[in-house]
Amino acid sequence: MSVSESSLLNKGVRDRYMKLPQGDRVQVTYVWIDGTGEGLRCKTRTLDSEPKCLEDIPEWNFDGSSTYQAEGSNSDMYLIPVCMFRDPFILDPNKLVLCEVLKYNRKPAETNLRMKCKQAMDLAADSHPWFGMEQEYTLLDINKHPYGWPQNGFPGPQGPYYCGVGADKVYGRDVVESHYKACMYAGVKIAGSNAEVMPSQWEFQVGPSEGMDMGDHLWMARFLLHRVCEDFGVVATLDPKPITGDWFGAGCHTNFSTEAMRNKGGLQHIEEAIKRLSKRHAFHIKAYDPKGGADNSRRLTGFHETSSIHDFSAGVANRGASIRIPWQVGQDGCGYFEDRRPSANCDPYAVTEAIIRTCVLNETGDQDAA
């Protein structure tokens, strides 16, 4: 099993330096989404005092020609702080800050989907939309082979791995537990984790989060995952179908409710929202992975607890449907529904915006109104 060279460095030596006092000054690490719409980048600067709010953190810039976001002849891009977290790697008072990316003309970069999402969330604020997203991912060794799998061949068939316990059933729990603690320290709204159906595949959940918090917290949770994996020398992939054949893919199931859905009689509002979703299936498929549906076409086959990418379906407790109404929600007559179509590598800003525009703002057709 191969891990990265950096993970083999003597961490005891590093710890000596990490214990040195830093005075009043702090390190702030700026995190942003690059031009792929999936990758994350970061860089760090020193501030003279601990920032107490976003206004204490200045805008910054970077070379967009090195992140697939600009040409070399006009490459300056702006980093606009939007959400601040504690830094679990170098500890308090140091910070992580999630940033939007603006181009030289102060317009959002092509992969900055946050601005448009915020417009929709602001219009829907009175409905108090809650989201919870279930992020599936797969651990790989540094050679991109599934972590813990035999180097020649495959592990046993799926069955004993989901929520499993034991060295022959789960791989990489150290990574999972470290990531969980890192999220809690940072202030990310992580809600849980579990081993998934395919060996070396895991899931964590973020939420419930209202409005913009969903996208902000999921992106930071992803950054923390990649950064924790870096320390262990392994790779986390969000590819929605990392292993072809009779293996489960990886999604980012999205749970959604409004205040009306959560209150008595809310099932009626849930059913109305699902009816709206049924008329806009193609629009949502396009929004649910960064390649406009091409990635999800490898996963949404109608097998392995997925619906077909070509058809819309809904049902109570049905994990093979596009939309699942949990059994308890059907019994209680209120609650939330689960959209099982988003891919693991989706942009949560795009997913939550699409749901808001269809279910709350009542937009129709293949284009949004913004």
Secondary structure by P-SEA (a helix, b strand, c coil): ccccccccccaaaaaaaaacccccbbbbbbbbbccccccccbbbbbbccccccccccccccccccccccccccccbbbbbbcbbbbbcccccccbbbbbbbbccccccccccaaaaaaaaaaaacccbbbbbbbbbbbbbccccccccccccccccccccccccccccccccaaaaaaaaaaaaaacccccccccccccccccccccccccaaaaaaaaaaaaaaaaaaaaacbbbbcccccccccbbbbbbbbbbcccccccccaaaaaaaaaaaaaacaaaaaaacccccccccccccccccccccccccccccccccccccccaaaaaacccccccccccccccaaaaaaaaaaccccccccccccc
